[in-house]
């Protein structure tokens, strides 16, 4: 039988079968994908084939269909392995907050680089609009300006008050969309606003650390009443870049990619080489310094945390 993986709890997967029923399935034997060392060989969004175990209500996944794309991150504690967050996406949304907790520009850039590398359109959703002072709104405008100049769509919402939630609904219609972000950014609250009646658990912010408490402990796909799928993921505290070579990194920064052909050397690293068009653009304030700092951080293999 063929099915769609809609939930992952580590060793077990919930598969929505072509007969409309949901089945709890495990993986058959040493199920590994060639060329990729991952902690989870099957991910939410995967199309799989499975068979029922004898005298059991459980299934066994024995085949994984080819993926259109996927979002992946390096396992922070297992440097040679990676975790596939979700597969077969039409778009990826990063839910961002500037307070309680603050999402760093470096974290945003790492998410966008990963999306670029796997050819997944990315959108930034700035949540908790209800908490912003006038000064905060100015900072928000600065953040949005950085990414809108690069043609990344940016939206502001308040999941708590329902501000602009209908706008997000329109973006999700008939699409398979990944929702990601730090713990505590209000991702679950926003999903609850989009899916009334589902009552996805929300968490409080820790006063001591200003970090969110993990409320989603596994990836799960939800069917949208207006068409499409929404994939909710556990809050991510760090986003390790996986399988992007340093010499290829510039291709995944849009503003750098547009200038690279003007560099004096074809293998320019954009760090200290003479005749570098990227460095010239930074001097002329044509490239945002925060973006270049993110490039250097990733290039030198530094990890970023919330």
Secondary structure, DSSP 8 states (H G I E B T S, - for coil): -EEEEEEE-SS-EEEEETTS-EEEEEE-SS---TT--BS-SS-TT-EEEEEE-TTSS-EEEEEE---S-EEEEEETTEEEEEEEEEES-SEEEEEE-SSSS---HHHHHHHHHHHHHTT-EEEEEE--GGG--HHHHHHHHHHHHHHHTTT-EEEE-BTTTTBTHHHHHHHHTTEEEEEE--TTSSHHHHHHHHSTT-------B-TTT--B-----S-EEEE-TTSEEEEE----SB-B--S--GGGGGGGSHHHHTTGGGSSSTT--SSS-TT-HHHHHHHTT-S-HHHHHHHHHHHTT---B-
